[in-house]
Every structure is written in structure tokens, then in C-alpha cells.
Amino acid sequence: MSALSSPPLPDATRLRAVQRRTIWILSLGQILGGLAFGATVSLGAVLAADISGDEAFSGWATASVTLGTALTAVPLAALARRGGRRPSLASGMLVAIVGVLLVVVATGARSFPLLIIGFVLVGAGQAANLQSRFAAADLATDASRGRDLSIVVWATTIGAVLGPNLVGPGEVIGDALGMPALTGPYLFTIVTQALGIVLYLTLLRPDPLLLALRITAHHSAAGTRVAHADRPGAARYAMLAIAGAHGVMVSVMAMTPVHLIHAGATLEIIGLTISLHIAGMYALSPVFGILADRIGRVATILIGQAVLVASLVTAALGQHSTPAVTVALILLGLGWSATTVSGAALLTEASAEDRRTRRQGRNDFLMSMVGAVGAVVAGLVLAGVGYGGLALCALVIVVVVVALAPLGRVRAQAAGEQQSAS
């Protein structure tokens, strides 16, 4: 695009206003995404077990969504790199709508393979939700990056809390429309995803990624600002920390309902425990974002690892106590939140502009794959050494993340020295 056809770049005051508006739009999109999946994710296991005729296949729904998230993370990041965040986020939601329609058709046709394909496509919506936190960091400064992306992460809490309450009304509406049993709540998924598409395509203007790239190109051409130094070591450490925390969280969380059922807990207690865990994952994310901005990304990652240690030790020592397990799950969510928020900020600022979206896509792919593998392996570990043994095994991942923390710090200092010398 020529200089004559390009709109003028915003000044500092206008840029801050654009960023605030971008955060609000992305947060609203996250609420819609949370409503979409919160209303239906719990039904996936039920549908998989019902249509397959075997409860052993109940976990395939969640695994398929996770796999779909991993498979679409890199393509959506590539689309963002070429055309901006708007088409990428909207495309992920559109693919998710197609997936939901396939799930409804598969349920009516009693086709398990088609059901699994549908859930894989639904994972694209989750990939779009993950990408939105990086979109929040496109126009952020180093001083506010953690806070800005954490606000978007926090918005997920609203949808995650309200979404499950839509299952009942969805069933009533589905019955009235003659839809297959247990698929009525997916109407809310279709509607909220469609609203998200309209939101991003019409209101996410200017596109934060495209504007950020224009600003970088302008300053580089004018020689008025040094581009972010690329720090691949710190970027790799950020990916490791995020994937490690996600693997620990998913493996322990996925097995907690099974453990509590064997311990005699009621479904109400199990539901409360998981709800408190989800609150720990999202509710305090702005606190960790501000903390990451003030004391540093790696320092906040290490705080998250310390909280994960407290969680795993509590789970191991208190495995026979339902209150202790509940406390452990809350701490598990808090440790995950601190690590992923600060890790996302570190990954963004440790990557040069021309490599940033590619690495963000790889990060979400790795994060999702580790979570999927962790859930599968956790079942085997639980069967072999029990819940306490699973928690202690997960400690190994935390030790690795803590031991490699100097990679993030040393590289960051080197980059700072390089920029000072420029």
C-alpha cells in the first residue's frame, strides 16, 4: 500500500486510545467464546459415550477439541501474519461453527467418527480464543504488556461461569426445535460464535497486528526506533514454561474428578472443586499481569512455579482429604495463571516483530499438544501410583522449568545491554 493510500499513523495519545478499545473488543470476544464453550464442553463426554456405546470413549471429545486447537494454532497464526488478527480470529470461530453443526448432525445420525471430526473442528474456536491474548499485546508497551493481555484472559472467567448455566435453557429450546437430545445447548455456541465473528470483523479496527507492523516499519525506515532485539533463548524458555504449566495443570485437573469419585465425593463437591479451580485459572490473571510488568516476566513465572509446587505437595499429602484436594486445585489454577500470563508477555517481547506471530502459533500448538498428552499419560500414572504419585511426578516438570529460568533472565539482560549500546 502506498503512502498516499495509507491512513496516517496515530500519535501517542491516539495509540493509547486505540489500544484501550482493542482490549475491550477482545475481552468481549473472550466472553462470547467462554459462553460458547462453557455451555457445551461438559456435554462432549456424554455425547461421545452415548454414541460410541462405551464410556471408555468419553474422553475422546475433550481430546479431539484439544487436538483441533493444536492443529489450527499454527495456520491461524500464519493467517494473522498475512492478513491481520481480524480474519484470523473470525476464521477460527467460523470453523468452530462448522464443527458444532457436524456434532449436531453426527448426534442425529449416531455417527461416532463424524462426531470426532466435529469436535476437532470445534477446537479452532479455542485456538482463536488463545490467539486473542496475543492480539492484546500487539500494540502494548513493555510497561503494560502483561496487564493488557491478562485483562483479556480474565474476561474468559465471565463466559466460563455463565456458560454452564445455559445448558438447561438450551435443552428446552432444542427440544422445541426437534433437535437431537443433548444438542440444544449448541445453539448458544453457534449464536455466540457468530456474534464473535461480527464483532471482530466490524469493530476490531484498526487491526492491532497490522497497525503494529506499520508502526514498526515506519520507525525502521525513519531510523527513529530500534526494533525489538530477537531473543530466541528467552522465547524458547517462555514456550517451555507455558507448556510445562499447562501440562501440569491438565494432567492433575483431569484426574481429580476420577480420584474424588473413588474417594466417595458427591458430584456437587466435584463440580464445586472444578469451579474453584477455573476461578483460580482466570480470576486473578490481571494481578499476575501487573506483577509481571512490575517485577519482571521470569520472576512472575517463578512465583507461578512456587504456587504449583504448593499445589502438588498439598495434593500429594492431602489426597485423602477432599478439602485439601480442593485447595490444591485452586493453587493449581493460580500457578497456571501466573506462569501463562507472564510467559505470554515474555514470548511476545522476546520475539522480533517479523517472528512474533509464528512463535505465538507454535506456542499454542505446543501448549495444546502437551495438554493432550498429559491428560492421557496422567490416566496411566493414576492407575499405577495413585493421585499422590501423579502429583509428585508432575513436580519433575516444575523442577525443569525452574532450573532453566536463567535462560530467560540472561538473554533478557543481554538484549538490554545490546539496545543500550545501540
N, C-alpha and C positions, 0 to 999 in steps of 0.2 A: 504494500500500500504506500503511495507516495505521501510526501509531507503535506501536499495541498489537500489530499483527501482524508488524512488522519486528523481526528479531533485533537485539540490542544491537550497537553498533559496537565493534570490538576496540580495546583500548588499544594504546599504542605497542609494548609488548613482544609482545603477541599479533599485532599487524600485521606485525612483522618475521618472526615465525614463519610467518604465512600467506604472506608473500612468498617466503620460502625454499622452502616446499612448492610454491608455484606455479612457481618456477623449475625445480625438479626434475621436476615433471609435464610442463611444456612441453619440457624437454630430452629427456625420454623420448619424447615425441611427435615431436620432431625426429629422434631416432634411428630411430623407426619409419618416418617419412616418407622419411628418407635411404635406408633399406633398400628401401622400396617403389620408389623411382625409380632407385636405383643398380643394382638387379637387372635393370632393363628398359630404361632410357633408351637404352643403346647399341644395342638391338635395333630401335628405331624406324626408323632409317635403312635397315637391312637389309630390314625388312618393307615399307617404302614402295617401295624399289627393286624388290623381288621382285614385289609385287602389281601395281605400275604397269607393270612390264616395262621400265623406263627408269631408269638410275642418276641421270639429271638430276632426278628427283623424290625422291631420297633425303633431301634436306634439308627436305622438306615436313613430316616427322614432328616434328622439333625446332621448326620454325616454327609448327606447329599447336599444340604444347604451350605455346609462348611466347604465342601469340595467346590461347589459352584462359586462361592466367594473367592476362593483361591484361584480358580481358573479364569475368572473375569477381572481380577485385580489388575494384572499387567495390561491386558487390552484396553481397559478403561483409562489407565494412566497414559497409555500411548495416544488414545483419542484426545485426552486433555492436552497433551503436549502439542498435538497438531491443531486442535480447534478450540481449546479452552475448557474451562470447567463446566460451562453450561451444557454443551452437547454430551459431555461425558456423564455427568450426574443424571441427566434426563434419559440417556440411553440405558444406564443401569436400571433405572426404575421401569422403563418400558419393557426390558427383557424380563424383569420380575413379574410384571403383569401377565406377560405371555406364559410364564411358568405357573402362575396361580390358575390361569384358565385351563392349563393342561392338568393341574392337580384336580380341578373340579370334574373335567372330562374323564380322567382316569378313575376317579371315585365312582362315577356313574357307570363306567364300563368295566369296573372291577379289574383294572389292568395295573399290576404292580410295577412292571418295567416303565410304563408311561408315567406312573406316579413319581418314580425316582427321577426321571428326566425332568419332570415339572419342578421338583424340589431343587434340582441342580440349577435350573434357570432362576428360581427364586433367589438363589444365592447372589445373583448380580445386584439385587437391591441392597443386600448387606454390603457388598463391595462399594456401592455408591455412597452408602452411609459412612463407611470408613474413610473414603476419599474426601468427604466434606470437611473433616477436621484439618486436612492438609490445605484445603481451599481457604480455610480461615487464616492460615499462616502466609498466604501468598503476598498480601500487602502489609503484613505486620512488621513491626520493627523488632530488633533484637531485644529491646527492653519490654515488649508487650506480647511476644510471640506465644509464650506459654499460657498466658492469661487468655488470649484471644481464642486459641484452639480449644482450651479447656471449657470455655463457655459453650461452645458448640457441642462438645462431648456431654456436658451437663444437661443440655436440652433433651438428650436421649432419655433421661430419667422420667420426664413427663409422659412420653409415649409408652415407655416400658411399664409405668404404673397404671396408666389408664387403659392401655390396650387389652389386658386380660379381662377387664370388666365388660368388654364389647362382645365376648363370646356368647353370652346368653341372648342378648338382643339380636345378634347375628343369626343364631339358630332359629329364632322366631321369624325373622324376615325370610330366611332361606326356606323354611317350611311353607311360608305363604306363597313363595315363588316356585315351589315344586323342585327345589334343588336337592341333590343327594344329601343324605344325612351327614352331619358334621362339616359341611362345606359352606353353610350360610355365613359364618364369620369372615370367610374370604372375600365377601362383598366389600367389607370395610378395607381390606387390603387393596383391592382394585381401586376403590374410590380415593383412598389416601395417597396411593402411589400416583394416580392420575393428577391429583391436586399438586403433588410434589413436582411433577413434570411441568405443569403450567407455571408453578411458582418460579422454578429455576429458569425456564425459557423466557419468561416475560419480565421478571423482576431482578434477576441476577445480572444487572447491567450497571456499569461496565463489567465485563468478565474479569474477575480478580487476577487470574493467571495471565491472561493476555495483557492486561494493564501492567502487571508487574514486569513482564518481559519487555514491554515498550519502554518502561522507565529505565530498566537496566540497559537496554540498547542505546537510549538517548544519552545517559550519563557516560557510557563507554565511548560513544562517538565524540562526546564533548570533552572527555578526559576529566570530568568533574568528580567522578567517584570510582574507587577501586571495587571491582566485583568481588563477591564473597570468594575467599580462597577455598578451593576444594580440599576437604579433609576426609579422604576415603577411610582412614583408620577409625576416626570418630563416627563416621556414618555406619560402618560395619558394626561397631560396638553398640550404637543405638538400635540397629536391627536385632542384634543378639539379645539385648536387654528386653526389648519389646516382645520378641518371640519367646524368650525364656519365661517372662512373667505370664504370658498368655498360656504357655504350655502348662505351667504350674497351676494356674487358676482353673483351666478347663479340666485337667485331669482330676484334681481334687473335688471340684464342684460337681462334676458329672457323676462321681461315685458316691457323693454324700447322700442323695435320696435312697440309693440301694442300701447303704450302711445303716441309715436311720430306720428303714423298714425292717431290716433284720434285727435292729435293736428294740423294735416294738413301738416306734414313734407313730403317731397318727398322721394322716395326710394333711391335717390342718397345721400341725407343727412343722412338717416338712415344707409346706407352702410358705409358712412364715419365715423359716430359715432361709429359703432361696430368695424371698422378697428382700430380706435384710441384706443378704449378700449383694443383690443387684443395687440396692441403695448405696452400699459401700463402694461399688464399682463406679458410680456416676455422681452421687450427690455432692461429694467434696472435691470433685475434679477442679473447680475454679481455685480452691485453696492450694492445691498442688501446682496449678499453673502459675499462680502468683509466686509461690515458693520457688519454682524453677527459674522464674525471671529474677528473683532477688538473690538467691544463694547459689544458683548455677544448676545446669541440667544434670550433670553427673552426680552432684551432691544429692539432688532430689531423687535420682534413680536409686542411690544407695539407701536413702531413707525408705523408699519403697521396698527394697530388698530386706531391710531390717524388719519391716512390718510383715513381710512374707515369712520370715524366719519365726516371728512370734506366732503367726497363724499356724504354721506347720507343726511347731513344737506343742502348741495348745491342742491341735487335733490329735497328735500322737499320744500325748499324756492324758488327754481327756476324752479319748474315743468312746468310752462307755458312758459319758455324760452328755445328754442332749443339749443342755445349756452351754457346755464347753464347746461342743461342735458348732453351735450357733455363733458363739463368739469367734471361733476360728474362721468361719465363713465370712463374717463381717470384716475381719482383719485381712482375709484373702482378697476381698474386693478392694479394700483401701490400698493394699500393697500393689495390686494390679493397676489401679488408677494412678498412683504416684509415678509408677515406672512408665506406663504407656504415654501419659501426658508429657512428661519431661523427655522421654525418649523420642517422641514425635517432634518436639521442638528441636532437640539436638540433631536429629536426622535432617531436618529442613535447613538449619543454618550451617550444617557441616557439608552441605552439597552445593556445588556451584550451580547457578541458575539453569545451565543447559543440561544438567544431570539430575536435577531435583525430582521431577515427576517420575522419571524412570526408576529411581531408587525408591520412591514412595510406593510405586506399584509393586516392586519386588518385596518391599517390606510387608505389605498387606498379603501378598501371596505366601511368604514365609510364615507370617503370623498365623494365617488360617490353616496352612498345612500342618504346622506344629500342633495347633489345637486339635485338629482331626486325629493325628497320630497319637497325641497324648490321651485323648478320650478312649481310643482303642486299647492302647498299652495299659492304661490305668485299670481297665477291667481285668486284665490278666494279672496285674500286680495285686489288685484287691483280692482276687481268688487265691493267690499264692501266699501273701504275707499279711493280709488284712488291711483295714483302714489306717491304723497307726503306722504300719510298714510302708504304705503308699505315701503318707505324709513325709516320712523320713527319707524315702527315695527321692521325693521331689526336692528335698534340701540340696541334693547334688547340683541341680540346675542353678539354684541360688548361689551356691559357692562359686560356680564357674563365672557367673555374671559379676559377682563382687571381685573375684580375683583378676578379671580383665578390665576392671574400671580404669586403671591408669592409661589404657589406650585412648579413652575418650578425653581424659584430662591433659595428657601430654600433647596430643595432637592439637587440642584447643589452644594451649599456651603457645605452641609453635606457630599456629596461624595468627595469633595475636601479635607475636613478635614480627612476623612477616608483614602484616598490614601496617604496623608502626614504622617499620623501616621503609615502607613504600613512599 
